[in-house]
Amino acid sequence: MTAGEAINRANMARPWLFLMPAIVLLGLYLAYPVFATAWYSLLGKSGEFVGLANYTQMASEAKFWEAITNNMLWLVVVPAAATAFGLLAAQLTDRIGWGNLAKSLIFMPMAISFVGASVIWKLIYDTRPVDTAQIGLLNALWLKFEGGFWSIFFVKVIPGILLVAVVGLLLWGAYALIRQLTKVRDGLGFTLLRGILVIIALALAFVLARWLLGLTQAQLPYGQPQTWLTIPFWNSFFLMAVLIWIQTGFAMVILSAALRGVPEETIEAAILDGANPFQIFFKIKVPQIMGTIVVVWTTITIVVLKVFDIVLAMTNGQWETQVLANYMYDKLFRAFDVGVGSASAMVIMALVTPILVWNVYNARKEMR
């Protein structure tokens, strides 16, 4: 008489039995540490409850705001550069005979740990006294410039042209986004996202324009080896180069697969309409893989928010290169201030969570 009810109860319980190991592991290694860290962030050094005092103390420290500023700079530069270089590599390597070999070489840094890559690049930035041979590649090249015509051409003219091109591209992108904002009504979320992208593009264009002006007026120290990692502001870009070098291979592999999935019919139709290769790439291929580009961008963004190894191995947060993860490490394992360290961990989680939610939303949208 009760067989039907027993079968129904078994059918209801069976999925939970299969899910139970995953739920237990996620709860133990993911949910519990989050709640424990949130609780520790409310405790003092002696274990007493202090409320938001740790957050107040953290907000009053200059190193915290330095870490926030540097993280924002990393967020703007690294995902954009790695995604752009990955997209460029994916497009170009598919058009040459030895493309697979080129892809292997570009992807190879992904097999190197962040610490190993940091050691390699630290040797590239190495500085020796003036009278000794430079083993650092960058200083060896820098000492070739002595202030003559070729020095001005390679160090000022070519970077100036590149900066002008990037500023123009950013302004064009901001203009295109503003035009879409005035024409398309596809939800508040996309409107806000486009508005944020416009602000970022204009801010980057302004910063790069200032660089261009400074480049034309700068008196460069030709013939003198430079301690690249101790130059404030610019040293952050030298650190970013390491992560861009590593993540470009990841972006290239994902975007190459997406480009190969673009229907040939659309490309052939564009060719018959007289489109040139640039129009085919930017107006046919890129719009069709925009979802993949966003996923790659956001994935690299999450990596950037958690960047730690590179900064620790190369500068240890000195010379104004501090980032949030290294700040958290200093507080937890050097100052033994669990409260402030946990508070900084919660800040990192708060920054990562919206990006994770966005990725999950897009994944579910694609499944539907």
N, C-alpha and C positions, 0 to 999 in steps of 0.2 A: 504493500500500500504506500510505503514511503520511498520507494525506489526512485521515482521521478524527482522528489525533493532532494534526495541524496545526490543524484546526478547533477542537479542544478547547483547545489552547494559546492560540489567538487569542481564544476566548471568555473565557478566564481573564485574559488581558492587557488586553482592551479596556476593562473598567471602570476599571482602574488608569490607563490613558491618559487617560480623561475626568476622573478625579479628580486627576491629577498637577498641573495648574495650581493648583487649590485647595489641595492639600497643600503645594506649594512656597510659595505666598503665606502660608498660615497658619504654616508653619514659619519663614519669614523674618521676618514682621511680628508674630507672636504667641509662638511657642515660643522662638525665639532670644532675644528681649528678656527673657523670664522667666528663662531660664538665665543670661544675661549679668548681669542684675540680682542674682540669687542669688549669683553669683560675686563681683561687685563688693562685695556686702555683707560679704564675708569679707576684704576687702583694706583696708590702711591708706591714709593720704593719699599716701604715696610709692609705692604699688603693692605693698607687701609683704603677705604673708599674715599675718593677725592672728586668724583664727578667729572666735570669737563676741564679740570685744572691742567691735565696733561696736554689737552688740545690748546689751551690758552698759552701754556709755556712754549709749546712747539711753534705757535703762531708768532711768538715774540722773538724767536731766534732768527738772526740774519741768514744762517746756513740753511734753514728750512725754505725761506723764500728764494734763496739762490738755487736750491734744488728744484723748486717749483718752476722757476724761470728757465732753467736748463732743460727740464723735462718738456716744457712747452716748445722750446727751440728744437729739441730732438723730434718731437711729435710732428712739427711742421716740415722739417727737412728730410728725415730718414725715410718715412713711408713714401713720400713723394718721389725722392731720388731713386730708391730701390725699385719702386713700381715702374717708374719711367725707364730706367736702365733695363729692367727685366723685360718690359714690353718691347723696347728697341732691340734687345738681343733676340727675343723670340721671333720678331719679324725678320731680322736680317739673317739669322742662322738658317731659316727655312728657305732662303733664296740662294744659298751657296752650296757647292758640292761637298765641302768638308764641314757642313753644319753640325753633324753629330759630334765630331771631335771638338768643335768650338763650344757646343753646349756642355760637354763633359768638363772642359777646362773652366767654364764659367760656374758650373755647379759644384766643382771640387771644394771651394771654401765651406760649403755646407757640411762637409764631413769633418771639418776642423772645429774643435771646441772654441768657445769664446776666449778662454784664457790662452790657448795656443795661438789663435789669431792675434790676440793682443801682444803676445811676445814677438811675433813676426813683425807687426807694425811698429812696435817699440824699437826694434832694430832699424827699421826704415827711418824713424825719426831720431835716431841716435845722434848725439853731438860729441865731438872730440875737440881738444884745444886746437888753436889755429895752426900750429906748426906740425901737427900730426895728421896722418892720413884719416880721412873720414870713412868709417864703415857704414854710416847711415846713408841710404840712397838719396834721400831728399837733400841733405846737406852737400853731398857730393855733386849733385846737380846744381844746387844753389851757388856753389863756389865757382861754377863756370861763368856766371854772370858777373861782369865787372863794370857795368854802367854804360856800355857802348850802345850802338844801334840795335844789335841783336838782343841785348838785355832789355831795352825799352820795348822792342817788338814782342818778345815772348812773355815778358812779365807784366807789361802794361797794355799794349795794343790788343793782343789776342784775348786776355781776360776781359778787357773793356768791351770788345765786340760781343763776347759771350754774355756778359752782364746785360748789355743793351738788348740782345735777343731774348734773354729770359724775362727781363722787365716787360718787353713788348708782348711776350706770350702770356704773362700773368695779367696784364691789362686787357688783352683780348679775351682771356678766359673770364675775367670779372665782367666785362661788357656782355659777353654771351650769356652768362648767368643772370645778369640784370634783365636782359631781354626776355629770358624765360620766366623770370619772376613776374613780369608785367603781362605775359600772355597766358601762361599755363596755370590752371587752378587744380592741383592734384593733391591737396591735403596740406594741413598745417605743418606736418613733420618734414615733408620735402621742401616746403617754403623756408622753414627755419634752417634746414641743412644748406640750401643754396645761399641763404643770407650769410651763414657762418663762413661758407667757402668764399664768398665775395669779400668779406672782411679779411680773411686770411690772405687771399690773393693780393688785395690792396696793401696790406701790411708788409707782405714780402716784397712787393714792388717798391715800396717806400724804402725799406731797409737796403735792398739791392741798389737802388738809386743813390743812396748815401754812400754805399761801398764804392760805386763808380766814381762819385765825386772825390772820395778819399783816395782812390787809386790814382787819379790824375794829379793830386797835390802831394802825394806821399814821397818822402825822401827815404828810399829803401837802403838798408845797410848792405850794399854789395860787398862781396869778398869776405864776409864774416860769417862763420857758422852760427846757426841759430838754434836755441833750445826751444824747439817748436811746441813742446807740451807745456811750457811755462808762460806762453803768451796769452794773456787773458782774452776771453771771447773766442779768438781764433782757435785756441786749443780744443774747444768743444767740437769744432768742425773736424779737426784731425782725429778726434775720437769717433765721431760719427762715420768717418770714412771706413772704419773697421766693420761696423754693423752693416753699412750699405754694401760693402764688398761681400759679406756673408749672405745677406738676404736677397741680393740680385739674382742669384742662382735659383732660389726658391720661387721668386716671382716669374722668372723666365720659364721654368718648367710648367707651372700652372697656366700661364698665359699662352704658351706655345700650344698646349693641348686645346685651349679655348679657340685660338686662331684657326687651328685645323678643323674645328667643328663649325666654322662659318660656312654656310651653304655656298657651293660654287656658283649656283644659279644667280645669286645676287651680285657676285663679283663679275660674272660674264655679262650680266645686264648693264652694269656700270661701265664696263669696257666698251660695249656697243653704243652706249650713250656718250662716249668720248671722254670719260673720266680719266685723269692722269693718276699715277701711282699714289701720290699724296692724297688726292681726293678719295681714292678707293680705301686707303688705310684709315683716314680720319673720319670719313663720312659713311663708309660701308662697314668696315671691320670693327672699329672701336665701338660704335653704338651697339653692335650686336653682342659684344663681350663685356659691356659695361658692368653687368652684374658680377662677373668674375673679377674684374679690376677692383671693384668695391670690396669684395671678399679678401683679395690679396692685400689691399690697402689696410683694411681693418685688422687682419691677422698680424701684419708687420707692426701696426700701431700698438697692439697688445704686447708684442715682444719689446717694443721701445719703452713702454710704460714700466716694464719690469727689468730694464737694462741695469746690470750690476757688475758682472764679471769684467767687462771692458774697462770701466772706470776704476774699479778696485785694482786691476793688474797694471794699469798704465799711469794713473795719477793719484789714486786713492782719494779722489775728491778734492785734491789741493789745487791751487791756482784757479779758483773759481770754476771748477768743473763738477761740483757736487750734484748728484741726482738723488731722487727720493729713495730708491732701493739701497744705495750706499749710505745715505743718511740714516735709514732704519737700521742697517747693520752696525753703524757706529754707535747708535744709541743702545742697541740690544747687547752687543758682544764686546764693546770697548768701554762704554760708560756704564754698562749694566743697569740702564734705566729702562726697565721693562715697560713701564707705563707710556712714556713718550715714544719708545720704539714701536709698541703696539698701536699707538695712535697714528703714527706715520704709515704703518701697514694698512690701517683702515682707510687712510687717504688714498693709497695706491689702489685698494679694492674699489673705492668709490669712483675712481677715475676709469677703472677697467670695466666695471659693471655695465654702464650704458652701451659700450661697444659690444660686449657679449650679448646683451639683449637685442641689439640691432642685428647681429649675425644670426641669432636664433630666429628672429622675426623673418629675415630674408630667407633662411633655410626652409622654414615652414611655408612661406609664400611660394617658393619654388616647388615644394612638394605638392601644394594644392593646384 
